Amino acid sequence: MSDDNRAVVFDVGRVLFQWQLRALFEKLIEDPAELDWFLANVVSEEWHFQHDRGMTLAEMLCARIAEFPQQALLIAAYAARFNETVPGEVEGVHDIVRRLADRGVPLFCLTNFGDELFARFRPEQPIFDLFEDIIVSGTERIAKPDARIYEIVERRSGRSGGALFFTDDNPDNVEAARARGWDAHLFSDAAALERQLAQAGLL
């Protein structure tokens, strides 16, 4: 068991799990050009991010289908089959999570994730059982890199500043954490994360 008060905070998408809208819609749209257009203009990451910020799926789908009625079935598939946008875990990272848990290191997640979609995704992923708390942007209606969601992590974890080691694949999110004094690192792959944790004395 670790007697260190520090905790490790993980992002979810593209850190713990692969995430790409294309993983679902390439099953539904055969033409590559049409697929690219659809992901750029209809079900785009920018549009999806509204759910991360707290907009309901019903609101999002209603407005988008009104704008693109000919794409109604595909837009509906975004909500109905969202878990298929997660093709698997990021290689090697779940092993790191388990090793940290075995050492008694407190673990938290801070994720930009819609609350309705996360409620469907969470039960399928037992790795989350190793985390003390999961702060979900859609539930809080505040998304990274807004400083207020980092404050929520500090309050709920009982830690701040250098007591929080944070890994995220988005440079803006990392910089926002560093601005609060967190030991924040830009995620690239499991090998680099392992080195960063070892250098910090956490692995």
FIZAVO-413087 format. One line per 4 residues: number of its first residue (from 1); for each residue x, y, z of C-alpha. Coordinates in steps of 0.5 Angstrom, whole numbers, plus 500, padded with zeros to 3 digits. Each point is the difference from the previous one (the first is absolute). Layout:
BEGIN
NUM) X/Y/Z  ...
***
This chain:
BEGIN
1) 500/500/500  502/507/498  501/505/506  500/506/495
5) 495/505/500  500/501/492  495/497/496  500/499/492
9) 494/503/496  499/497/493  496/502/494  496/495/497
13) 499/501/492  506/499/497  504/498/506  496/495/504
17) 496/498/493  501/501/493  494/504/497  498/502/493
21) 494/501/497  502/497/494  500/493/503  493/500/500
25) 498/504/494  505/496/495  495/494/502  494/504/497
29) 503/505/494  504/496/495  502/506/496  506/503/503
33) 499/507/497  493/500/503  503/497/507  505/506/500
37) 494/505/498  496/497/506  505/500/505  502/507/498
41) 493/503/500  495/496/503  502/496/506  507/503/501
45) 504/500/506  498/508/501  493/498/500  501/494/505
49) 503/505/505  494/503/501  498/494/504  506/500/504
53) 498/507/502  493/498/503  495/500/494  496/494/500
57) 500/495/494  492/502/499  502/507/499  506/499/495
61) 497/494/496  493/504/499  504/506/498  505/497/495
65) 494/495/497  497/507/498  506/502/497  502/494/496
69) 493/496/500  503/496/494  505/497/505  495/499/506
73) 502/492/501  507/501/500  499/506/505  496/495/504
77) 505/495/500  505/505/503  496/499/507  498/493/499
81) 506/497/498  505/505/503  504/495/504  503/497/493
85) 504/507/499  504/497/506  504/494/496  504/498/506
89) 505/502/506  506/504/498  505/495/500  504/499/507
93) 497/505/504  495/496/503  506/496/503  503/506/503
97) 493/502/503  500/493/503  508/501/503  498/506/503
101) 494/497/503  504/495/503  505/505/503  494/503/503
105) 501/507/496  493/503/500  497/501/493  495/505/497
109) 497/501/493  499/507/498  496/499/493  497/504/495
113) 494/495/499  492/501/499  497/498/506  495/496/497
117) 505/496/495  504/499/506  495/497/504  499/494/494
121) 508/500/499  502/499/508  497/494/501  503/496/495
125) 507/502/502  503/497/507  506/504/500  496/506/503
129) 499/496/506  507/501/502  499/508/500  498/503/506
133) 496/505/496  498/502/493  499/508/499  495/500/493
137) 500/507/497  493/498/497  497/499/507  504/506/503
141) 498/504/494  507/503/500  505/497/495  508/500/500
145) 503/505/499  496/504/504  503/501/507  494/499/504
149) 500/493/498  507/499/503  498/503/506  494/495/501
153) 506/494/499  504/504/506  494/500/504  498/493/499
157) 507/497/501  502/504/505  506/502/497  503/506/496
161) 506/502/496  506/495/500  496/495/503  496/499/494
165) 504/496/494  496/501/494  500/497/493  496/503/494
169) 501/499/493  497/508/499  506/505/500  495/505/503
173) 497/496/505  507/498/502  502/508/501  494/501/504
177) 502/495/505  507/503/500  497/507/501  497/497/507
181) 507/497/502  498/493/498  506/495/498  497/500/493
185) 502/496/494  498/499/492  498/493/499  503/497/494
189) 501/492/501  500/496/506  508/499/500  501/508/501
193) 494/500/505  504/494/504  506/504/500  497/506/502
197) 497/497/506  507/496/502  503/507/500  495/503/504
201) 501/494/505  493/497/499  502/494/496
***
